[in-house]
Amino acid sequence: MGELRIACIGEAMLELIVDAVPGAAQVGVAGDVLNTAIYLRRLLPSSASVCFVSNLGTDNLSEGMIRFIADQNLDTSLIGRLEDRLPGLYSISTDKAGERTFEYWRKNSAATRLFQTGPGVPFDMLEGFDVVYLSAITLAILQPEIRHGLLGWLDGFRARGGKLAFDSNYRPQLWQSRDVAREVIEAAWLICDIALPSADDEFALFGDISDAGVLERFSAYSQCGGALKRGRLGPASINIPVEPMTFEPAPAVVDTTAAGDGFNAGYLAARLTGKSQSDALASGHRLASKIIGHRGAIMPAGA
């Protein structure tokens, strides 16, 4: 196998960390798939390529975001530029326990027009990658016909030897209804190779009442293996037998933003470089535990 090439499809957003209104805000760049892409790039060998696939505008803020993404050593060649759209924006405020409250301004962001411009089959830009990674947030912001077409293309991509990694990151406000979200996300589970669900998302979407219930349901998706994220309890293996594991307790929580995204990166980096399932589970948990000790989605490199 030659150089590992991974395409991460999602939305880059401006991130405002707000302590009080009125008051100062810390401004960053983040987004669930982008967060995973950044941490994945840090963990993979230099021979691997991680490409962030999205749209941004042509405004000054978008220019700064492109520079930030490139500075994270991500390939930016598949970030489209739209003159009539701006980047999305979200704010984070946290309570004393480090739990987050989000507010979003993204309905007409440039990323919602992904795969809608240019001649030919819009998903052909993804040919040549070994792995495609995306989340339910990615699917939620796309137009329904684009979403359906992408899932169909990904099914063919897998038939041609590619791998799909998927996170169910469920945000109810982005979907027309829970029923639509459940239908789309289950369609993704049915074609994915590496499943990265969160227990809370699966409870909300599918009505499971326990972790064991989620794992039992995933046994029907026999083509995939992965990890069920369970927060402080640590991850549980999906469809891959492992010996019983214990996980180090997380340190004091400062901010849980991007903990799940970081877990995905740690897990994927281990799996994609041939590590065992146990190593991958431990790697994901270790990175998530570090992230929650920092403010914001992206820790400084080397932290």
Sequence and secondary structure as in RCSB ss.txt:
>XXXX:A:sequence
MGELRIACIGEAMLELIVDAVPGAAQVGVAGDVLNTAIYLRRLLPSSASVCFVSNLGTDNLSEGMIRFIADQNLD
TSLIGRLEDRLPGLYSISTDKAGERTFEYWRKNSAATRLFQTGPGVPFDMLEGFDVVYLSAITLAILQPEIRHGL
LGWLDGFRARGGKLAFDSNYRPQLWQSRDVAREVIEAAWLICDIALPSADDEFALFGDISDAGVLERFSAYSQCG
GALKRGRLGPASINIPVEPMTFEPAPAVVDTTAAGDGFNAGYLAARLTGKSQSDALASGHRLASKIIGHRGAIMP
AGA
>XXXX:A:secstr
  S EEEEE   EEEEEESSSSS EEEEEE HHHHHHHHHHHHS TT EEEEEEEEESSHHHHHHHHHHHHTT B
 TTEEEETT   EEEEEEE TTS EEEEEE TT GGGGTT SSSS GGGGGTT SEEEEEHHHHHHS HHHHHHH
HHHHHHHHHTT EEEEE    GGGSS HHHHHHHHHHHHTT SEE  BHHHHHHHH   SHHHHHHHHTT TT E
EEEB GGG  EEESS             S  TTHHHHHHHHHHHHHHTT  HHHHHHHHHHHHHHHTTSSSS   
TT 
